[in-house]
Amino acid sequence: MPNYPVTEIHFSIPEPRHVVLTVYDIQGRRVRVLLNQLMNAGTHTVRFDGSDLPAGIYFYTIQAGHFTATRRMLLLK
């Protein structure tokens, strides 16, 4: 059976911003804060290792300044 607990999350910001990247489970509980820092403008990649989490649907939220986006991801094991 394949194992896919690691993925990369890519995002871009047009100017330096404080960025918070948080992962939530399907019940809305925060399971991990992947990033909470000032980032330079440009494209960034953050690695998410969910090998210690159960398989299922998760959501991640990116907050950068006044911008917020939430995306869904599927963790397979």
PyMOL commands that place a pseudoatom at each C-alpha (Angstrom):
pseudoatom trace, name=CA, resn=MET, resi=1, chain=A, elem=C, hetatm=0, pos=[0.000, 0.000, 0.000]
pseudoatom trace, name=CA, resn=PRO, resi=2, chain=A, elem=C, hetatm=0, pos=[1.434, 3.441, -0.864]
pseudoatom trace, name=CA, resn=ASN, resi=3, chain=A, elem=C, hetatm=0, pos=[2.378, 5.883, 1.859]
pseudoatom trace, name=CA, resn=TYR, resi=4, chain=A, elem=C, hetatm=0, pos=[1.886, 9.623, 1.193]
pseudoatom trace, name=CA, resn=PRO, resi=5, chain=A, elem=C, hetatm=0, pos=[2.144, 11.404, 4.547]
pseudoatom trace, name=CA, resn=VAL, resi=6, chain=A, elem=C, hetatm=0, pos=[4.490, 14.152, 3.258]
pseudoatom trace, name=CA, resn=THR, resi=7, chain=A, elem=C, hetatm=0, pos=[3.553, 16.989, 0.910]
pseudoatom trace, name=CA, resn=GLU, resi=8, chain=A, elem=C, hetatm=0, pos=[4.672, 20.481, 0.024]
pseudoatom trace, name=CA, resn=ILE, resi=9, chain=A, elem=C, hetatm=0, pos=[2.485, 23.571, 0.248]
pseudoatom trace, name=CA, resn=HIS, resi=10, chain=A, elem=C, hetatm=0, pos=[3.418, 26.352, -2.190]
pseudoatom trace, name=CA, resn=PHE, resi=11, chain=A, elem=C, hetatm=0, pos=[2.372, 29.984, -1.906]
pseudoatom trace, name=CA, resn=SER, resi=12, chain=A, elem=C, hetatm=0, pos=[3.445, 33.432, -3.101]
pseudoatom trace, name=CA, resn=ILE, resi=13, chain=A, elem=C, hetatm=0, pos=[3.280, 36.822, -1.450]
pseudoatom trace, name=CA, resn=PRO, resi=14, chain=A, elem=C, hetatm=0, pos=[3.805, 40.125, -3.285]
pseudoatom trace, name=CA, resn=GLU, resi=15, chain=A, elem=C, hetatm=0, pos=[5.595, 41.920, -0.436]
pseudoatom trace, name=CA, resn=PRO, resi=16, chain=A, elem=C, hetatm=0, pos=[7.060, 41.046, 2.972]
pseudoatom trace, name=CA, resn=ARG, resi=17, chain=A, elem=C, hetatm=0, pos=[4.312, 39.854, 5.307]
pseudoatom trace, name=CA, resn=HIS, resi=18, chain=A, elem=C, hetatm=0, pos=[3.858, 37.967, 8.541]
pseudoatom trace, name=CA, resn=VAL, resi=19, chain=A, elem=C, hetatm=0, pos=[2.590, 34.551, 7.420]
pseudoatom trace, name=CA, resn=VAL, resi=20, chain=A, elem=C, hetatm=0, pos=[0.776, 31.954, 9.512]
pseudoatom trace, name=CA, resn=LEU, resi=21, chain=A, elem=C, hetatm=0, pos=[0.187, 28.508, 7.988]
pseudoatom trace, name=CA, resn=THR, resi=22, chain=A, elem=C, hetatm=0, pos=[-1.983, 26.234, 10.130]
pseudoatom trace, name=CA, resn=VAL, resi=23, chain=A, elem=C, hetatm=0, pos=[-3.307, 22.697, 9.562]
pseudoatom trace, name=CA, resn=TYR, resi=24, chain=A, elem=C, hetatm=0, pos=[-6.708, 21.614, 10.930]
pseudoatom trace, name=CA, resn=ASP, resi=25, chain=A, elem=C, hetatm=0, pos=[-8.449, 18.243, 11.064]
pseudoatom trace, name=CA, resn=ILE, resi=26, chain=A, elem=C, hetatm=0, pos=[-11.950, 17.639, 9.698]
pseudoatom trace, name=CA, resn=GLN, resi=27, chain=A, elem=C, hetatm=0, pos=[-13.481, 18.642, 13.072]
pseudoatom trace, name=CA, resn=GLY, resi=28, chain=A, elem=C, hetatm=0, pos=[-11.716, 22.021, 12.916]
pseudoatom trace, name=CA, resn=ARG, resi=29, chain=A, elem=C, hetatm=0, pos=[-9.126, 21.221, 15.589]
pseudoatom trace, name=CA, resn=ARG, resi=30, chain=A, elem=C, hetatm=0, pos=[-5.694, 22.725, 15.017]
pseudoatom trace, name=CA, resn=VAL, resi=31, chain=A, elem=C, hetatm=0, pos=[-3.208, 19.897, 14.554]
pseudoatom trace, name=CA, resn=ARG, resi=32, chain=A, elem=C, hetatm=0, pos=[-0.094, 21.795, 13.470]
pseudoatom trace, name=CA, resn=VAL, resi=33, chain=A, elem=C, hetatm=0, pos=[1.274, 25.296, 12.947]
pseudoatom trace, name=CA, resn=LEU, resi=34, chain=A, elem=C, hetatm=0, pos=[3.730, 24.967, 10.062]
pseudoatom trace, name=CA, resn=LEU, resi=35, chain=A, elem=C, hetatm=0, pos=[4.724, 28.602, 9.799]
pseudoatom trace, name=CA, resn=ASN, resi=36, chain=A, elem=C, hetatm=0, pos=[4.395, 31.706, 11.948]
pseudoatom trace, name=CA, resn=GLN, resi=37, chain=A, elem=C, hetatm=0, pos=[6.965, 34.274, 10.864]
pseudoatom trace, name=CA, resn=LEU, resi=38, chain=A, elem=C, hetatm=0, pos=[7.819, 37.254, 8.702]
pseudoatom trace, name=CA, resn=MET, resi=39, chain=A, elem=C, hetatm=0, pos=[8.440, 36.139, 5.125]
pseudoatom trace, name=CA, resn=ASN, resi=40, chain=A, elem=C, hetatm=0, pos=[10.052, 37.998, 2.241]
pseudoatom trace, name=CA, resn=ALA, resi=41, chain=A, elem=C, hetatm=0, pos=[8.142, 38.645, -0.973]
pseudoatom trace, name=CA, resn=GLY, resi=42, chain=A, elem=C, hetatm=0, pos=[8.221, 35.771, -3.464]
pseudoatom trace, name=CA, resn=THR, resi=43, chain=A, elem=C, hetatm=0, pos=[7.271, 32.126, -3.819]
pseudoatom trace, name=CA, resn=HIS, resi=44, chain=A, elem=C, hetatm=0, pos=[7.692, 29.842, -0.831]
pseudoatom trace, name=CA, resn=THR, resi=45, chain=A, elem=C, hetatm=0, pos=[7.415, 26.134, -0.112]
pseudoatom trace, name=CA, resn=VAL, resi=46, chain=A, elem=C, hetatm=0, pos=[6.566, 24.606, 3.261]
pseudoatom trace, name=CA, resn=ARG, resi=47, chain=A, elem=C, hetatm=0, pos=[6.891, 20.878, 3.896]
pseudoatom trace, name=CA, resn=PHE, resi=48, chain=A, elem=C, hetatm=0, pos=[4.069, 19.122, 5.764]
pseudoatom trace, name=CA, resn=ASP, resi=49, chain=A, elem=C, hetatm=0, pos=[4.839, 15.732, 7.306]
pseudoatom trace, name=CA, resn=GLY, resi=50, chain=A, elem=C, hetatm=0, pos=[1.656, 14.087, 8.541]
pseudoatom trace, name=CA, resn=SER, resi=51, chain=A, elem=C, hetatm=0, pos=[3.177, 10.685, 9.249]
pseudoatom trace, name=CA, resn=ASP, resi=52, chain=A, elem=C, hetatm=0, pos=[2.087, 10.946, 12.904]
pseudoatom trace, name=CA, resn=LEU, resi=53, chain=A, elem=C, hetatm=0, pos=[-1.527, 11.799, 11.958]
pseudoatom trace, name=CA, resn=PRO, resi=54, chain=A, elem=C, hetatm=0, pos=[-4.330, 9.442, 10.915]
pseudoatom trace, name=CA, resn=ALA, resi=55, chain=A, elem=C, hetatm=0, pos=[-5.295, 9.287, 7.247]
pseudoatom trace, name=CA, resn=GLY, resi=56, chain=A, elem=C, hetatm=0, pos=[-8.155, 11.568, 6.285]
pseudoatom trace, name=CA, resn=ILE, resi=57, chain=A, elem=C, hetatm=0, pos=[-9.155, 15.025, 5.145]
pseudoatom trace, name=CA, resn=TYR, resi=58, chain=A, elem=C, hetatm=0, pos=[-7.322, 18.045, 6.542]
pseudoatom trace, name=CA, resn=PHE, resi=59, chain=A, elem=C, hetatm=0, pos=[-7.488, 21.756, 5.846]
pseudoatom trace, name=CA, resn=TYR, resi=60, chain=A, elem=C, hetatm=0, pos=[-4.724, 24.318, 5.862]
pseudoatom trace, name=CA, resn=THR, resi=61, chain=A, elem=C, hetatm=0, pos=[-5.153, 28.049, 6.238]
pseudoatom trace, name=CA, resn=ILE, resi=62, chain=A, elem=C, hetatm=0, pos=[-2.652, 30.643, 5.058]
pseudoatom trace, name=CA, resn=GLN, resi=63, chain=A, elem=C, hetatm=0, pos=[-2.889, 34.097, 6.608]
pseudoatom trace, name=CA, resn=ALA, resi=64, chain=A, elem=C, hetatm=0, pos=[-0.657, 36.848, 5.220]
pseudoatom trace, name=CA, resn=GLY, resi=65, chain=A, elem=C, hetatm=0, pos=[-1.560, 40.381, 6.184]
pseudoatom trace, name=CA, resn=HIS, resi=66, chain=A, elem=C, hetatm=0, pos=[-5.233, 40.895, 5.296]
pseudoatom trace, name=CA, resn=PHE, resi=67, chain=A, elem=C, hetatm=0, pos=[-5.249, 37.836, 2.984]
pseudoatom trace, name=CA, resn=THR, resi=68, chain=A, elem=C, hetatm=0, pos=[-6.615, 34.479, 4.202]
pseudoatom trace, name=CA, resn=ALA, resi=69, chain=A, elem=C, hetatm=0, pos=[-7.107, 31.307, 2.164]
pseudoatom trace, name=CA, resn=THR, resi=70, chain=A, elem=C, hetatm=0, pos=[-8.161, 27.804, 3.182]
pseudoatom trace, name=CA, resn=ARG, resi=71, chain=A, elem=C, hetatm=0, pos=[-7.485, 24.689, 1.114]
pseudoatom trace, name=CA, resn=ARG, resi=72, chain=A, elem=C, hetatm=0, pos=[-8.334, 21.024, 1.560]
pseudoatom trace, name=CA, resn=MET, resi=73, chain=A, elem=C, hetatm=0, pos=[-5.852, 18.165, 1.439]
pseudoatom trace, name=CA, resn=LEU, resi=74, chain=A, elem=C, hetatm=0, pos=[-6.161, 14.411, 1.685]
pseudoatom trace, name=CA, resn=LEU, resi=75, chain=A, elem=C, hetatm=0, pos=[-3.660, 12.506, 3.802]
pseudoatom trace, name=CA, resn=LEU, resi=76, chain=A, elem=C, hetatm=0, pos=[-3.212, 8.931, 2.571]
pseudoatom trace, name=CA, resn=LYS, resi=77, chain=A, elem=C, hetatm=0, pos=[-1.352, 6.164, 4.351]
for i in range(1, 77): cmd.bond("trace and resi %d" % i, "trace and resi %d" % (i + 1))
show_as sticks, trace
zoom trace
